[in-house]
Amino acid sequence: MTTGPEPVGLSGEGGAVEGKRLLSSQPGPVSGPIPPSEGGAASERIVRPDAEQREKIAARLGLKNRDRSDRGQALPLTRAALELFASETLDANEKETSSEGGRGKAPNESRVEAGLNALVKAISSERVIVPVEFTQTTQGDKEKHGAIEFVRVPTPAGDALAIYSSVQALAHDRPWARPMAYDAFKVCLAALVETSGRIVVDPGSAQIVVPRPAVAALAQHDEWLPAWKDAELVSHLRDLAGVGRNGILDLRISYEGEGLFRVDVLADAAFEQGMLRSSLDSALRRMGSSQRLIAAVDRVELTPRLVRKA
């Protein structure tokens, strides 16, 4: 991360560094030993890294192409997405509707769904802040930093790797942690291995769980298609549920937050109850074993809902 007039200290792989110094057109000094002085005590001389060394340092810290105005603040797309979660209602221009197979329009996308979709798109193109912990190793009488470890956070969906929208959000939750600017896809790759593919944004405040399918898409630089917008998935589940037969009227997919998706199976309350119960049991069993559904969601709740025809 580069800095403005008041630089934010970010952690590189070897410890704390000052971004402004690393990326300045006049690079700051580094120290190197020189022969002992006249009094026998060792002193230091100042040497400057050459262009190739500066390039390697910047690349290693992931800061090579960082905006110099970036001081650890929430970036525009990420900030706008987080505001959707905090807002009570969506602006008319932000609301989205989807088709329900010729049955008219579905209810407007919920703010949780709109916020999650916007957040995934935001972190696919904007850097995030990662709290970094270094394991301590001992070599002789000296302690040295070992491997970098990402921070895990428990969520209702299971353990997730923690990322933050800003240095301020990190300081609010973990004031002792070292911030590092990171590309989200690298964190997502680690999450697929370490936490079954979950990350959580701003734990301690917004605490937004990014579900496994979205993390997998980010890790592959793919665009995530949310389950509630996936027309092919909806059509597949309608076929499995037997929509239009034996009292099954329709279904809809929604996102409830914290990695939980819900499929509501709408059934005719006026249909003969014994036959309806049997058809619902069969529908839920077929959908529950659908590999297409399992791949598209993290956790899922299948819920029958009785409705009365207008």
Summary of the structure (lengths in Angstrom):
residues: 310
radius of gyration: 25.8
end to end distance: 58.1
largest distance: 102.3
contacts: 927
relative contact order: 0.11
helix: 33%
strand: 29%
